[in-house]
Amino acid sequence: MMTGRVVGVLQRNWRDYVATFPSKEDTQSQGKNARKVLVTPWDYRIPKIRISTQQAEALQDCRVVVRVDSWESTSLYPNGHFVRALGPIGDLETEIQSILVENSISVNPFSEAQLAEMPTNSPENPWRVAPEEGDRRDLRTTHLVFSIDPKGCEDVDDTLSIRELNNGHLELGVHIADVTHFVTPNSYTDMEAKARATTYYLADRRYDMLPAILSADLCSLLGGVDRYAVSVMWELDSTTYDIRRVWYGRTIIRSSYKLSYEVAQQLLDGDLEPLNTDPELQPVSQDSTKLDRLLWAIRKLTEVAQAVRTRRDMSGALELEGVEVRIQLGEEHSIDDLVPKQPLQVHETIAECMILANHWVAKKIWESFPQQALLRLHPPPRQEFFRELKECAQAKGFHIDTRSNKSLADSLDKANDLSDPLVNRLLRSMATQAMSNAQYFSTGSYSEDEFYHYGLALDKYTHFTSPIRRYADVVVHRLLLAAIHRRTKDLLGNKDLEELCRHINNRNRAAQHCQKQSTELFQCMFFKDKDPENDQRCTCDAIIYSIRTNGVLLFVPRYGIKGAAYLKNLEGLVLTFTDDGCSWISGSLQRLPDRITVTTVGGQQTSFCLFDHVTVRIRIQSFRFHADSIRLDIISNKPHVSQQDLPSNTSSNLGRTELVREVTRTAIEAQLAKEEGAAEKQFRVTKSGISTNSGTEPVCLTGGGS
């Protein structure tokens, strides 16, 4: 691998840092009125910062914000100054604010000037669809429109529709909130949304990109109310689901139902219990015609999505694995449980529809504005990043071919251990970690062959489906509407668009880090008040997915936790196991590619192989200066036998998904064989991998997103 050397610093990228004062014992020697104090940053990578203050004693137990002013070449430490205090160490709000500051995220309330631009919607002055909106297609009485989102979702970006046409074909519609109707270019609200670039989702809260009157009300496609949308509608062959034509335009919709993923899955499986429990479904509980229409729509959407997915599977898209944990909160932010999110068939259905819309909008805006369209690319990963994946798969007798996304996808599909489904999950997770980050770009700065999205296996891709929470989607909406109406006013040129893309990419990385760190914070808080020795929730099953020099890396499926477990401690003792438990004694470790062996001075050997199950105890390591972290201790080299270790089984749903996919694959392969001699396939769709984040955006990659 190429290496380099820093020869000069052209510009310093100073930012605010969260830091903590030294303990009382460490500051006593400096005197009560000492002004020069070395504070320790929250980030391990940052050296101590020397600041001048007389508040060290008063702020000793607080997290504070400091700013670097200079760094003399003769000093080990930079000089800085105190900015403000965040709050007591360990307090939830303090730690959340620390995460925000460390990621340079500003969440100030929207200003009066921004709020003055907002429409009103109150009982006294309700918002209504304007009669002069004559260029919109009115779908309120002709289409059954509904949304499927996570429970409690307030910012509903997208809705769906599907119906039979008079000519026997199907019409599939994706209807996205028309944010650009309310947010005009260069307005105060637009400039603030551009600065934030995204909505920041934390484990227990969110910080919106747009004011609540838009994000949770007038731009949220709630059930039973009129809303403005931008729609993409395809006419599909009713048998093969081939796309015959596509229409883009502004619409007026009225969503009939706001369903959760879980309720939609129940209806798809034929379970009608939600009719008695979900208020959204009360109108259909006594009307068999409405019920039949809704059930048909959900099933038909699933069939279409399976067909689209299967076509893209055959083109090489990747189905990767990301660990997502849902924090179950009780009263006053108490944490009731950590629950890994479970895949449902409807997750794939919604994701496929969104990916399809993003793909077709990308093609439309690029065709209209080839030098100034905002697209999203995902470059192929470097082959050396797959080394650990290949070694781990080989330990189980699998061969992973990484020459292309198609060969990688096929290899991962074959790498199934029938005795342990976690093996395939971990291999996909390792493939995810090897990926490059996806990013936004301006088409004028790249050649067309660089547009390719490796993870989704699409020649062109963008983000169109979440304008409430992503500023990139707002830009894409403006591009699409300009393409429809053939105008170029207010569009950014290539240079300005490329600069905007860099800003959005930076803010997206910050949002991802922030979400990850907040989840880790709540994971630590969940275990912090528990006794590891006696609380059964702290003892669970884990699987080895990587070998290290002095230990192993583990995945705890019950809580979605990954972490290291050491087999050799700082004193040089190794971990050994007996029928009575485990202990640290003198010995040595031998590391091989697929295992690590512990040998005691008495000659007793214990080997830990890749994908072995072990029993671990979870405990919290608390730090004064840094964020708490989870520590995993192996207490048995045997699996932990408990029904609580694994989340609820979803094999029935996934099995049904695979069955439908296989049937659809066979039909499509036959159809493609017939079309093999055609000179060009005009409407060709390709492939994706999904997991879901807050809202309905398909996210293929944990490291970079789709």
Disulfide bonds with the S-S distance in Angstrom:
none
